[in-house]
Amino acid sequence: MAYRPHHLARRRGILLIDLLMAIVVLSIILIAVVPAMRPEEPMRLIAASAVLASDIEYAQSATLAKPADPILIRFDESGTRYWLARESDPETPITRPGHTQGPYEVFLGYEADTSAEGVTLSLDAVPSLTITFDAYGRINADADPSILVNNESGSMRIRIRRTTGSVLIEKPD
């Protein structure tokens, strides 16, 4: 039988303190890495920007089709809701065309639309929280309105050219 020194026999197993230190180090790494591993946040930002730009373009084309009572885009002060309405009744959303037939109202991140959860809107050069088009598809404003679409991953800007009504989605500087 071979002789083993007593101090080598003790070092075979993992001590409880070693295990606790490894768990603490892994926990610190996870706390730092997990928030960065949310790839859906930039996608939510892009999706919300695309939906809003599409709704603005819809309001413009509906106004061109029926200029006597234009469609406007109305924003809530909270920055999490907007709706499309007729100029004659700006507080009542129009009926959404197509198979849903509900009110043309968007709640960012609420109810059925959790794809925009955490997204908020900030308005710049949007008088009275309203964007209105004229009979030629131009914006009724003194400057190009823009909407900043924000979430924790960053922001996108939707800019509307007042002279042409063109809708642009851009990454702010």
FENWO-V742161 format. One record per helix or strand of 3 or more residues. SS is the DSSP state (h for helix, s for strand). FROM is the first residue (numbers start at 1). LEN is the number of residues. If there is no record, write none. Layout:
BEGIN
ss->SS from->FROM len->LEN
ss->SS from->FROM len->LEN
END
This chain:
BEGIN
ss->h from->6 len->5
ss->h from->16 len->22
ss->h from->40 len->26
ss->h from->67 len->3
ss->s from->71 len->5
ss->s from->81 len->6
ss->s from->89 len->5
ss->s from->105 len->3
ss->h from->114 len->3
ss->s from->120 len->5
ss->h from->127 len->3
ss->s from->130 len->4
ss->s from->146 len->6
ss->s from->154 len->7
ss->s from->167 len->4
END
